Structure formats: C-alpha cells, structure tokens
Amino acid sequence: MIAIDAARGWRLLALPPIWLGVLALAEAQARTCVMLAARGVRNMDAGEERVAEAAERQALMTRSWRVHLWTLLLTLLLTALLLAIR
C-alpha cells in the first residue's frame, strides 16, 4: 500500500490481516491457542481434553490474555507505522 501511495484511510484495511498474523505468531511463541484456552481445553496431539485443575486452567487463561494483549499492542504499533509512513 505504501508502494502505490494509497491514502491513509485505505491503509486501515491492513489492520485485520496484521492482527491475524500477529495473533498467529504470538500463539506459536506462547504455545497457546486462545480459542482452546477460552473453552478450557487443550490439544496435546491426542485430541482435545478438558483442563481439569482450576489452577492450570487459570494459568492457561492468563497466558491467553497475555497473547491477546501482546497481539493488540503490536497490531496497533504496526498499523500506526503503516499510517505514519508517507
């Protein structure tokens, strides 16, 4: 979009793909699927299994929220950079 000198409004269309890409990378780094964590399950290559222990479920949710926060911050930063570049 920068190469074709797209207007800043059109550059905002890059936000969803940036968000999805950052989310995928953050999930891979944290080794946490936020969709599974929200349901309280995990997949350890033998299919989905419910996380039984409350402490473990809470740790999984905490890690999931960190992934979401990291994704939000990095997406906003990258989108701001995309908008700032002339």
Secondary structure in CASP SS format (residue, H / E / C, confidence):
PFRMAT SS
TARGET T0000
AUTHOR 0000-0000-0000
METHOD secondary structure of the structure
MODEL  1
M C 1.00
I C 1.00
A C 1.00
I C 1.00
D C 1.00
A C 1.00
A C 1.00
R H 1.00
G H 1.00
W H 1.00
R H 1.00
L H 1.00
L H 1.00
A H 1.00
L H 1.00
P H 1.00
P H 1.00
I H 1.00
W H 1.00
L H 1.00
G H 1.00
V H 1.00
L H 1.00
A H 1.00
L H 1.00
A H 1.00
E H 1.00
A H 1.00
Q H 1.00
A H 1.00
R C 1.00
T C 1.00
C C 1.00
V H 1.00
M H 1.00
L H 1.00
A H 1.00
A H 1.00
R H 1.00
G C 1.00
V E 1.00
R E 1.00
N E 1.00
M C 1.00
D C 1.00
A C 1.00
G C 1.00
E E 1.00
E E 1.00
R E 1.00
V C 1.00
A C 1.00
E C 1.00
A H 1.00
A H 1.00
E H 1.00
R H 1.00
Q H 1.00
A H 1.00
L H 1.00
M H 1.00
T H 1.00
R H 1.00
S H 1.00
W H 1.00
R H 1.00
V H 1.00
H H 1.00
L H 1.00
W H 1.00
T H 1.00
L H 1.00
L H 1.00
L H 1.00
T H 1.00
L H 1.00
L H 1.00
L H 1.00
T H 1.00
A H 1.00
L H 1.00
L H 1.00
L H 1.00
A H 1.00
I C 1.00
R C 1.00
END
